[in-house]
Amino acid sequence: MIEIEKFNLKTVGKYFPNISELYLGKPKMKELEDIFKPIKNGEEAFSIEHLKIMIDKENRYWKFIDWWGIPEIKNEEMEKLIYVFEDLKQRDESVIKRLFKLLGNIEMVSCILRFVDPINYGILSSPVECLLNVKGEAPKEKYLLYLENLDELKKEYQFTRIADVDMALWTLARILYSSSLKDVPEYEKIYELYKNKPNAVKRIMARNALEHIWEEKSYLHISDLFLETDYVIAGLIAGRQLELFVKKLCKQNDISLEELDIKSNEKKVSIKKLANELAKGGYITREGKFSIYDWWEIRCDLAHEFKMKSTCNKVERMIEGINIFINKYS
């Protein structure tokens, strides 16, 4: 049996030194880790000198100032953080909050934590943020979600440290978003393996994106989000909202959602029949009933692709109509 080659994020990480040189100027990540390591071990207090080393205006270690701003921080302010890393935990909300309060920049906070504790922390940057669709109500929540995503990828691809996952993910993002890098044979192979097969990175990316979509108030709002990219999905979601609302009206007015078939077995009453019962009882108008008929025809056309007469314009009118109908009878 021939084994199909799969995308492997750990393999991508091997190219970090080459690709990072293009953007960060031969970053000396191990040297920076060695400088910050005594802080985690409690051998040194965190000081403004550590910040100066990380900011690195002379570009001795990496081109930090090409990508991140430099906050104005006084020695007396730094004194509040001297022992902040004692007993630093994985995804330590308290430490992240304290660092952010002083620095006001979550990416800089992530840089510090990454070098103090590379086993548990990575750097939040625009390339990885975009790649995974990392979102959050506030910067701290965004970074915590990113760390959770990194931990999931660490287990999936058997990394030892979160920092290594982060570097591999950053490398992948640079390959995916650069047309010139995709022309390099080994990077092109990574691109093709990533693009053509399901993988854990894409799964997390989709989940992060969908979590924010499902936060919308109703299926109808969600359907509108899909209208331009996939009107079939938009119509099916709108149909689901219509079905739920019709059933809700029936329950409110003691109209049964089930009936007996010819063999005396219970079965679900069709949406059209429910609409007819609602109209007969005077709970909706006759025009409302026929509108439900029309919308349900579109939904079924999209679901079963009988002749696919439904168009994007029809689905758009369907969404608008259902919205008016729901507002009227809510």
C-alpha positions in Angstrom: 0.0 0.0 0.0 1.4 3.4 -1.0 1.5 5.9 1.8 0.3 9.4 0.8 2.7 12.1 2.0 0.9 14.4 4.5 1.5 18.0 5.5 3.7 18.2 8.6 4.1 21.5 10.4 7.3 20.1 12.2 9.0 19.8 8.8 8.1 23.4 8.0 9.9 24.5 11.1 13.2 23.4 9.7 13.1 26.2 7.2 12.7 28.9 9.9 16.4 29.9 9.8 16.4 30.5 6.0 13.1 32.3 5.8 13.5 34.4 9.0 16.8 35.7 7.6 14.7 37.5 4.9 12.6 39.3 7.4 14.4 39.3 10.8 18.1 39.4 9.7 19.5 36.1 10.9 17.7 36.1 14.3 19.7 34.6 17.2 16.7 33.1 19.0 18.9 30.7 21.1 21.1 33.5 22.3 18.1 35.6 23.3 16.7 32.6 25.2 20.0 32.1 27.0 19.9 35.8 28.1 16.3 35.6 29.4 16.6 32.1 30.9 18.0 33.3 34.3 14.8 35.3 34.8 12.7 32.2 34.7 15.1 30.4 36.9 14.9 33.2 39.5 18.6 33.9 39.1 18.0 37.4 37.8 15.4 40.1 38.2 13.6 41.3 35.1 14.9 44.8 34.2 14.8 47.5 31.6 18.1 46.2 30.4 16.3 43.0 29.3 13.9 45.1 27.3 16.7 47.0 25.6 18.3 43.7 24.6 15.0 42.4 23.1 14.2 45.7 21.4 17.8 45.5 20.0 18.3 48.9 18.3 21.7 47.7 17.0 20.2 44.6 15.4 22.6 42.3 17.2 20.0 39.6 17.7 17.1 40.3 15.3 15.4 43.2 13.6 12.8 43.8 16.3 12.3 47.5 15.6 11.5 46.8 11.9 8.2 45.2 13.1 7.2 46.4 16.5 6.9 49.8 18.2 8.9 50.7 21.2 7.0 51.9 24.3 8.3 54.5 26.7 9.1 52.8 30.0 10.8 54.2 33.1 12.9 52.3 35.6 10.5 52.9 38.4 7.7 51.3 36.3 9.8 48.3 35.6 10.3 47.8 39.3 6.7 46.6 39.4 7.6 43.6 37.2 10.9 42.6 38.8 9.5 39.3 40.2 6.6 38.9 37.9 8.0 35.7 36.4 8.3 33.8 39.7 6.1 30.7 39.4 5.2 31.5 35.8 2.5 29.1 34.7 1.3 27.9 31.3 -1.0 30.5 29.8 -0.6 32.6 32.9 -3.4 35.2 32.7 -2.2 37.2 35.7 1.3 37.7 34.3 0.0 38.5 30.8 -2.4 41.1 32.3 0.4 42.8 34.3 2.8 42.9 31.4 0.2 44.3 29.1 -0.8 47.0 31.6 2.7 48.3 31.6 3.7 47.8 27.9 0.3 48.3 26.2 1.3 46.0 23.4 0.3 42.3 23.4 2.9 41.4 20.7 5.7 42.8 22.8 4.3 41.0 25.9 4.3 37.8 23.8 8.0 38.4 22.8 9.1 38.7 26.4 7.2 35.6 27.5 8.5 33.6 24.5 12.2 34.2 25.5 11.6 33.8 29.3 9.7 30.5 28.8 10.0 29.1 25.3 8.5 25.8 26.5 5.1 27.4 27.1 5.0 30.6 25.1 5.2 31.9 21.5 5.1 35.3 19.7 1.8 36.7 18.5 2.5 38.4 15.2 0.4 39.5 12.2 1.3 36.5 10.0 0.3 33.8 12.5 -2.7 35.9 13.6 -4.0 36.0 10.1 -3.2 32.4 9.3 -5.2 31.0 12.2 -7.9 33.7 12.3 -7.1 34.5 15.9 -9.7 36.8 17.4 -10.5 38.1 20.8 -12.5 40.7 22.6 -9.3 42.2 24.0 -5.6 41.6 23.3 -5.1 39.4 26.3 -8.0 37.1 25.2 -6.5 37.0 21.7 -3.1 35.9 23.0 -4.6 33.3 25.3 -6.5 31.8 22.4 -3.3 31.8 20.3 -1.5 29.9 23.0 -4.3 27.3 23.2 -4.0 26.9 19.4 -0.3 26.4 19.7 -0.7 23.8 22.4 -3.1 21.9 20.2 -0.6 22.0 17.3 2.2 21.0 19.6 0.4 17.8 20.5 -0.8 17.1 17.0 2.7 17.4 15.4 4.7 16.2 18.5 6.7 19.4 19.1 8.6 19.7 22.4 8.2 23.5 22.9 5.4 26.0 22.1 8.1 28.4 20.8 9.0 25.9 18.1 5.4 25.5 17.0 5.2 29.3 16.8 8.3 29.5 14.6 7.0 26.8 12.3 3.6 28.4 12.0 5.3 31.8 11.2 7.4 30.1 8.6 4.3 28.5 7.0 2.5 31.9 7.0 5.4 33.5 5.2 5.4 30.7 2.6 1.7 30.9 2.0 1.6 34.7 1.7 4.7 35.1 -0.5 4.5 34.5 -4.2 8.3 34.5 -4.5 8.8 31.9 -1.8 6.2 29.6 -3.4 8.4 29.5 -6.5 11.2 27.8 -4.5 10.8 24.0 -5.0 11.0 22.9 -1.4 8.6 25.7 -0.3 6.3 24.9 -3.3 6.0 21.4 -2.0 5.0 22.6 1.5 2.4 24.9 -0.1 0.9 22.1 -2.2 0.8 19.6 0.7 -0.9 22.3 2.9 -3.4 23.4 0.3 -4.5 20.1 -1.1 -5.2 18.1 2.1 -7.0 18.6 5.4 -4.7 19.3 8.3 -4.7 20.5 11.9 -3.7 24.1 11.0 -6.6 24.5 8.6 -8.9 22.9 11.1 -8.0 25.4 13.8 -8.2 28.3 11.3 -11.7 27.2 10.3 -12.9 26.7 13.9 -11.6 30.2 14.9 -13.4 31.8 12.0 -16.7 29.9 12.5 -16.8 30.5 16.2 -17.2 34.2 15.5 -19.7 33.6 12.8 -21.9 31.5 15.1 -21.8 34.3 17.6 -24.3 36.1 15.3 -27.8 36.5 16.8 -29.6 34.1 14.4 -29.2 31.7 11.5 -30.6 34.5 9.3 -27.7 36.8 10.2 -25.3 34.0 9.5 -26.9 33.3 6.1 -26.3 36.9 5.1 -22.6 36.5 5.8 -22.4 33.6 3.3 -24.5 35.2 0.6 -21.7 36.6 -1.5 -19.3 33.6 -1.2 -21.8 30.7 -1.4 -25.5 31.5 -1.9 -26.5 27.8 -1.7 -25.2 27.6 1.9 -26.8 31.0 2.6 -30.2 29.7 1.4 -29.9 26.5 3.4 -29.1 28.3 6.6 -32.0 30.8 6.0 -34.2 27.8 5.4 -33.2 26.4 8.8 -34.2 29.7 10.4 -37.6 29.6 8.7 -38.2 26.1 9.8 -37.3 26.9 13.5 -39.6 30.0 13.5 -42.6 28.2 11.9 -42.3 25.5 14.5 -42.0 28.0 17.3 -45.2 29.7 16.1 -47.0 26.3 16.0 -45.9 25.5 19.6 -47.1 28.9 20.8 -50.5 28.2 19.3 -50.9 24.5 20.2 -50.5 23.2 16.7 -48.9 19.7 16.7 -45.6 19.2 15.0 -46.4 15.5 14.5 -49.1 13.4 12.9 -49.9 9.8 12.2 -49.2 8.1 8.9 -51.4 5.5 7.3 -49.7 2.8 9.5 -50.5 4.9 12.6 -46.8 5.7 13.1 -45.9 9.2 14.2 -44.1 11.4 11.6 -43.1 15.1 11.4 -45.6 17.5 9.8 -44.2 19.2 6.8 -43.4 22.9 6.9 -46.0 23.7 4.2 -48.7 21.9 6.2 -47.7 23.7 9.4 -47.9 27.0 7.5 -51.3 26.1 6.3 -52.5 25.3 9.8 -51.1 28.6 11.1 -53.0 30.4 8.3 -56.2 28.5 9.0 -56.0 29.5 12.7 -55.5 33.1 11.7 -52.1 33.2 13.3 -50.5 34.3 10.0 -52.0 35.9 6.9 -52.8 34.0 3.7 -49.9 35.9 2.0 -47.6 34.8 4.8 -48.5 31.2 4.1 -47.7 31.4 0.4 -44.5 33.2 1.2 -43.5 30.3 3.4 -44.4 28.0 0.5 -42.1 29.9 -1.9 -39.2 30.2 0.5 -39.4 26.5 1.3 -39.4 25.6 -2.4 -36.1 27.6 -2.7 -34.7 25.8 0.3 -35.6 22.4 -1.1 -34.3 23.3 -4.6 -30.9 24.2 -3.0 -30.8 21.1 -0.8 -31.7 18.6 -3.4 -30.6 20.3 -6.6 -33.7 19.2 -8.6 -33.2 21.7 -11.3 -31.4 24.4 -9.4 -33.7 27.2 -10.5 -32.7 29.3 -7.5 -30.3 32.1 -8.0 -28.3 34.3 -5.7 -30.9 37.1 -6.2 -33.7 34.7 -5.2 -31.8 33.7 -2.1 -31.2 37.3 -1.2 -34.9 38.1 -1.5 -35.7 35.0 0.5 -33.4 36.2 3.4 -35.0 39.7 3.3 -38.5 38.3 3.2 -37.9 35.8 6.1 -36.4 38.6 8.1 -39.5 40.8 7.6 -41.8 37.8 8.3 -40.1 37.0 11.6 -40.1 40.6 12.8 -43.8 40.8 12.0 -44.8 37.7 13.9 -42.3 37.8 16.8 
